[in-house]
């Protein structure tokens, strides 16, 4: 049986509020060069020579083994993320040491851990900083916001941004090093000072902290809880309580199953938007604008469903869901 659903509203736009959450890796930022190449470069610096094909195969094996033995970056095994990644690095390079008594240099492990905690290893996609700069202007310039609402460029009165990601505690530091301001509000820290209430990213939900990974609904539930905390902290001096129902909840990610369907299926009222920078959903010869709609197929419990989904390629031209 086949049915067709639409995953976004077709009602006329009116000024409203928006909770906008993003995935991190592959949506907001990406490696400056491929991860294997960066491993190879630092490996050579520390005296270990390996080809790209060999490194890719060894890294894939080490990562899969660690994920299988200690899922979610070691959360349920009592491992800290740093220890988990150290094991992955060690097991990636060990086959290329040339002698069974040799060990992977601790300096190599240290250098790789540092690189992939900062702008040394990652860069924002070109559209991300301009998008956040636009949101900053709307926060501080009421006239610019009024004009954006009038012409439909950005129809939201208030916008709260969060990050929900299958990752460990490196993500907030990576985003800060890339030029975004990130509040420390998280599952592990539920109170922040006034100085953080205007940050680009109001809160971060990490799978390591949540104990589950997307598409598990609990990770989206935890985001809803942190969103409520954010609004209460922003309005704690106000007489009126914040109207949570006035906020549309939207999640943007690059994985159809984990991000888009995970958000929609969570039961938390989320809408999903697919970030498809490469046009992977395009038919051959199709053109693809910065914002589009695509019909995607999904099979659940033996039933095929067709869904019209919003697809975004570049946030600079995005006017919201």
Secondary structure, 3 states (H helix, E strand, C coil): CEEEEECCCCCCCCCEEEEEEECCECCCEEECCCHHHHHHHHHHHCCCCCCHHHHHHHHHHHHHHHHHHCHHHHHHHCCCHHHHHHHHHHHHHHHHCCCCCCCCCHHHHHHHHHHCCCCCCEEECHHHHHHHHHHHHHHHCHHHHHHHHHHCCCCEEEEEEEEEECCCCCHHHHHHHCCCCECCCECCECCCCHHHCCCCECEEEEHHHHCCCCCCHHHHHHHHHHHHHHHHHHCCCCCCCCCHHHEEEEEEECCHHHHHHHHHHCCCCEEEEEECCCCCCCCCCCCCCCEEEEEEEEEECCEEEEEEEEEECCHHHCCCC
